[in-house]
Amino acid sequence: MLVNGNSGHTTAQMMQSKLLIGTSALLFREVGEFSLIIVDEQQKLSSTQRSKLCTGETSVIEVSATPIPRSMALAEFGAVRIECITQCHAIKTIDTRIMEKHQARELMQMVYRTVNAGAKVLVVCPKREADDKDDDLPDAETIAMQLEQFFPGKVSVAHAGLSEEGNAKALNDISSGITSIIVSTVVIEVGITIPKLELATFIMLNGLA
């Protein structure tokens, strides 16, 4: 059973279900006791939140590619058991390139080819909107407006400064094919599926690989 902010399952339905898959909405529902809890993107929840669903008999598997320092310390000193996933569960062919500012024309040509082929483009920016800081970092709102000039009606934008409904619409539009390009901040990294996504561009994101 899927449990998120929009699901309307009753307490009885969730209590009777043998398997619940959900977001942090699980923290605010009466869901009963679990024998096993798997927490993906562990670093996005506090230790208090992660333990809220546990009882004395609950086994917990926490998954993270970028664990917080506390988790790293627990692992280093043997307080938790570590398993490393060294292979992807699905076959993927990913071609990674680092492009400099002077290659902007070439990058734009790649965007054109991708969109014209009926595929999708994801652009991830380090900040959501322009500010007074003289850091020369591109923002999602400005990049989206620039792309809209070349692809009118085909660009969505999503970031934490927008409403939940606005972000949901942006993700729905790109997933359903109403738009072909979505410009976002790292808010997009929280597990989403975009069909036909063939080009992802990360602009000046330090610390992400």
Solvent accessible surface area in square Angstrom, and as a share of the most:
residue,aa,sasa,rsa
1,M,73,0.33
2,L,104,0.52
3,V,0,0.00
4,N,40,0.20
5,G,60,0.58
6,N,136,0.70
7,S,24,0.15
8,G,75,0.72
9,H,61,0.27
10,T,75,0.44
11,T,66,0.39
12,A,58,0.45
13,Q,87,0.39
14,M,5,0.02
15,M,105,0.47
16,Q,140,0.62
17,S,32,0.21
18,K,205,0.87
19,L,118,0.58
20,L,23,0.11
21,I,107,0.54
22,G,33,0.32
23,T,78,0.45
24,S,52,0.34
25,A,14,0.11
26,L,23,0.11
27,L,12,0.06
28,F,153,0.64
29,R,66,0.24
30,E,123,0.55
31,V,10,0.06
32,G,33,0.32
33,E,143,0.64
34,F,41,0.17
35,S,94,0.61
36,L,90,0.45
37,I,18,0.09
38,I,108,0.55
39,V,16,0.09
40,D,99,0.51
41,E,56,0.25
42,Q,5,0.02
43,Q,43,0.19
44,K,86,0.37
45,L,43,0.21
46,S,57,0.37
47,S,47,0.30
48,T,101,0.59
49,Q,64,0.29
50,R,16,0.06
51,S,64,0.41
52,K,120,0.51
53,L,34,0.17
54,C,41,0.25
55,T,54,0.31
56,G,83,0.80
57,E,160,0.72
58,T,21,0.12
59,S,65,0.42
60,V,61,0.35
61,I,87,0.44
62,E,79,0.35
63,V,50,0.28
64,S,39,0.25
65,A,102,0.79
66,T,81,0.47
67,P,48,0.30
68,I,56,0.29
69,P,114,0.72
70,R,126,0.46
71,S,16,0.10
72,M,107,0.48
73,A,44,0.34
74,L,58,0.29
75,A,27,0.21
76,E,140,0.63
77,F,167,0.70
78,G,60,0.57
79,A,67,0.52
80,V,74,0.42
81,R,211,0.77
82,I,98,0.50
83,E,123,0.55
84,C,107,0.64
85,I,143,0.73
86,T,123,0.72
87,Q,152,0.67
88,C,73,0.44
89,H,178,0.79
90,A,47,0.36
91,I,177,0.90
92,K,127,0.54
93,T,138,0.80
94,I,135,0.68
95,D,122,0.63
96,T,114,0.66
97,R,121,0.44
98,I,159,0.81
99,M,47,0.21
100,E,102,0.46
101,K,174,0.74
102,H,152,0.68
103,Q,46,0.20
104,A,61,0.47
105,R,190,0.69
106,E,62,0.28
107,L,45,0.22
108,M,44,0.20
109,Q,89,0.40
110,M,36,0.16
111,V,6,0.03
112,Y,83,0.32
113,R,146,0.53
114,T,17,0.10
115,V,22,0.13
116,N,120,0.62
117,A,83,0.64
118,G,46,0.44
119,A,4,0.03
120,K,13,0.06
121,V,0,0.00
122,L,15,0.07
123,V,8,0.04
124,V,2,0.01
125,C,0,0.00
126,P,41,0.26
127,K,37,0.15
128,R,98,0.36
129,E,82,0.37
130,A,73,0.57
131,D,71,0.37
132,D,150,0.78
133,K,148,0.63
134,D,148,0.77
135,D,54,0.28
136,D,115,0.60
137,L,55,0.28
138,P,27,0.17
139,D,8,0.04
140,A,0,0.00
141,E,51,0.23
142,T,44,0.26
143,I,31,0.15
144,A,10,0.07
145,M,122,0.55
146,Q,88,0.39
147,L,14,0.07
148,E,64,0.29
149,Q,142,0.63
150,F,109,0.46
151,F,12,0.05
152,P,100,0.63
153,G,53,0.51
154,K,82,0.35
155,V,23,0.13
156,S,8,0.05
157,V,37,0.21
158,A,3,0.02
159,H,3,0.01
160,A,75,0.58
161,G,44,0.42
162,L,61,0.30
163,S,64,0.41
164,E,131,0.59
165,E,128,0.57
166,G,29,0.28
167,N,25,0.13
168,A,56,0.43
169,K,131,0.55
170,A,7,0.06
171,L,50,0.25
172,N,88,0.45
173,D,12,0.06
174,I,1,0.00
175,S,41,0.27
176,S,73,0.47
177,G,35,0.33
178,I,102,0.52
179,T,9,0.05
180,S,15,0.10
181,I,0,0.00
182,I,0,0.00
183,V,0,0.00
184,S,0,0.00
185,T,15,0.09
186,V,63,0.36
187,V,62,0.36
188,I,13,0.07
189,E,85,0.38
190,V,76,0.44
191,G,74,0.71
192,I,68,0.34
193,T,114,0.66
194,I,17,0.09
195,P,66,0.41
196,K,142,0.60
197,L,67,0.33
198,E,130,0.58
199,L,24,0.12
200,A,46,0.36
201,T,20,0.11
202,F,121,0.50
203,I,38,0.19
204,M,107,0.48
205,L,28,0.14
206,N,148,0.76
207,G,84,0.81
208,L,87,0.43
209,A,156,1.21
